[in-house]
Amino acid sequence: MSVIIQGSQLRTLLLGNGPVSSASGAFAADTRTIFTVAGGEVMVTALWGVVTTAITVANTVALHANPTTGTTGVIATATDIGTTDTAAGSVLGFRPQTDSAPDLALDGAILSGIVVSTGDIEQVTTGTNPDGAVTWYCTWVPLTTGATLVAG
């Protein structure tokens, strides 16, 4: 039997460029750039994280879109993912909310359809001595000719 289309080609047709990955590094109470957008707007077609170091201390993690010009927007609201330990290898998706941005969730879905302008997608971590680490993954398509998204 012949294969007409490869898996990577199908992924590109459905989700666009990527996946691009960006390791958060060891958590600290700070704001870190995980992806950078240049040259205009891109649409994030899928966004998810994989825990690479267990998260065992109460802390919150949020994702923000911080454009070079304009107002910072919340992609995912600050969510405590450490009080109930989150094991290495866990996939972080997003749980939709009816009145706000989605929460991070172990039982969530991949977040998609987000338009991000030139600037950064940031991980914002709060708490006292937060621990753990996440590698974030993103697929995207340019909405402006020449726009790009790269790991932060």
C-alpha positions as CSV (number, residue, x, y, z in Angstrom):
1,M,0.0,0.0,0.0
2,S,1.4,3.4,-0.9
3,V,1.4,6.4,1.4
4,I,0.0,9.5,-0.2
5,I,0.7,11.9,2.6
6,Q,3.2,11.7,5.5
7,G,2.2,12.4,9.1
8,S,4.4,15.6,9.2
9,Q,2.8,16.9,6.0
10,L,-0.7,16.3,7.5
11,R,0.3,18.1,10.7
12,T,1.6,21.1,8.6
13,L,-1.7,21.2,6.6
14,L,-3.8,21.1,9.8
15,L,-1.7,23.1,12.3
16,G,0.8,25.1,10.3
17,N,4.5,25.6,11.2
18,G,6.2,23.8,14.1
19,P,6.0,22.5,16.6
20,V,8.4,25.0,18.1
21,S,9.5,24.0,21.7
22,S,10.8,26.3,24.4
23,A,12.0,25.0,27.8
24,S,11.0,27.2,30.7
25,G,14.0,26.3,32.8
26,A,13.7,25.8,36.5
27,F,10.7,27.7,37.9
28,A,11.2,30.9,39.8
29,A,8.8,33.7,40.8
30,D,9.3,35.7,37.5
31,T,8.2,36.4,34.0
32,R,10.0,34.5,31.2
33,T,9.7,34.8,27.4
34,I,8.8,31.4,26.0
35,F,8.1,32.4,22.4
36,T,8.9,35.5,20.4
37,V,6.7,36.8,17.5
38,A,8.3,39.1,14.9
39,G,7.1,40.8,11.7
40,G,3.4,41.1,12.4
41,E,0.6,38.8,13.6
42,V,0.6,35.0,13.8
43,M,-2.2,32.6,14.8
44,V,-1.3,30.0,17.4
45,T,-3.0,26.9,16.1
46,A,-1.9,24.7,19.1
47,L,-0.3,25.4,22.4
48,W,0.5,22.9,25.2
49,G,3.2,22.1,27.8
50,V,5.0,19.0,29.0
51,V,6.2,19.0,32.6
52,T,9.9,18.1,32.5
53,T,10.6,18.4,36.3
54,A,7.9,17.6,38.8
55,I,6.0,20.6,40.2
56,T,5.5,20.0,43.9
57,V,5.2,23.4,45.6
58,A,2.1,25.7,45.6
59,N,2.6,28.2,42.8
60,T,0.7,29.7,40.0
61,V,1.5,29.8,36.3
62,A,-0.1,32.0,33.7
63,L,0.6,32.6,30.0
64,H,0.4,36.2,28.6
65,A,0.7,37.7,25.1
66,N,2.9,40.8,25.6
67,P,3.0,42.8,22.3
68,T,5.7,45.3,21.6
69,T,3.0,47.9,21.1
70,G,-0.4,47.5,22.8
71,T,-1.8,45.9,25.9
72,T,-0.7,42.6,27.4
73,G,-3.4,40.0,27.1
74,V,-4.0,36.9,29.2
75,I,-3.8,33.6,27.3
76,A,-4.2,31.4,30.4
77,T,-5.2,32.6,33.8
78,A,-2.9,32.1,36.8
79,T,-3.5,28.5,37.9
80,D,-2.0,26.6,40.9
81,I,-0.4,23.5,39.4
82,G,1.8,22.6,42.4
83,T,-0.4,22.2,45.5
84,T,-1.5,18.8,44.0
85,D,1.8,17.6,42.6
86,T,2.1,17.6,38.8
87,A,4.4,14.8,37.8
88,A,7.2,14.9,35.2
89,G,5.7,13.8,31.9
90,S,2.3,15.3,32.5
91,V,0.8,17.2,29.6
92,L,-0.6,20.7,30.4
93,G,-3.6,21.8,28.4
94,F,-6.2,24.4,29.0
95,R,-9.6,24.2,30.6
96,P,-12.1,26.7,29.0
97,Q,-13.7,29.3,31.3
98,T,-17.0,30.9,30.6
99,D,-16.1,34.4,32.0
100,S,-12.3,34.6,31.5
101,A,-9.2,33.2,29.8
102,P,-8.8,29.5,30.2
103,D,-7.0,27.8,33.1
104,L,-4.0,25.5,32.7
105,A,-5.2,21.9,33.3
106,L,-4.0,18.3,33.3
107,D,-7.3,17.3,31.7
108,G,-7.5,20.3,29.4
109,A,-7.5,20.6,25.6
110,I,-4.9,22.1,23.3
111,L,-5.4,25.9,23.1
112,S,-5.8,27.2,19.6
113,G,-7.0,30.1,17.4
114,I,-5.0,32.8,19.4
115,V,-3.8,35.8,17.4
116,V,-0.5,37.2,18.7
117,S,1.1,40.4,17.5
118,T,4.8,41.2,17.3
119,G,6.2,40.7,20.9
120,D,6.4,37.8,23.3
121,I,4.4,35.0,24.7
122,E,5.4,34.8,28.4
123,Q,5.2,32.4,31.3
124,V,4.4,34.2,34.5
125,T,5.1,32.2,37.7
126,T,4.3,33.3,41.2
127,G,4.8,31.8,44.6
128,T,7.4,31.2,47.3
129,N,10.2,29.0,46.0
130,P,8.3,27.5,43.1
131,D,9.8,24.3,41.7
132,G,9.4,22.4,38.5
133,A,9.9,23.0,34.8
134,V,7.8,22.8,31.6
135,T,8.7,22.6,28.0
136,W,6.1,24.6,25.9
137,Y,5.1,23.6,22.4
138,C,3.5,25.7,19.8
139,T,2.3,25.4,16.2
140,W,1.4,28.5,14.2
141,V,0.7,30.1,10.9
142,P,1.6,33.7,9.8
143,L,-1.3,36.1,9.4
144,T,1.0,38.8,8.2
145,T,3.4,38.0,5.3
146,G,6.8,37.4,6.8
147,A,5.6,37.0,10.4
148,T,7.5,34.4,12.4
149,L,7.4,32.7,15.8
150,V,10.5,31.3,17.5
151,A,11.4,29.9,20.9
152,G,12.1,32.6,23.4
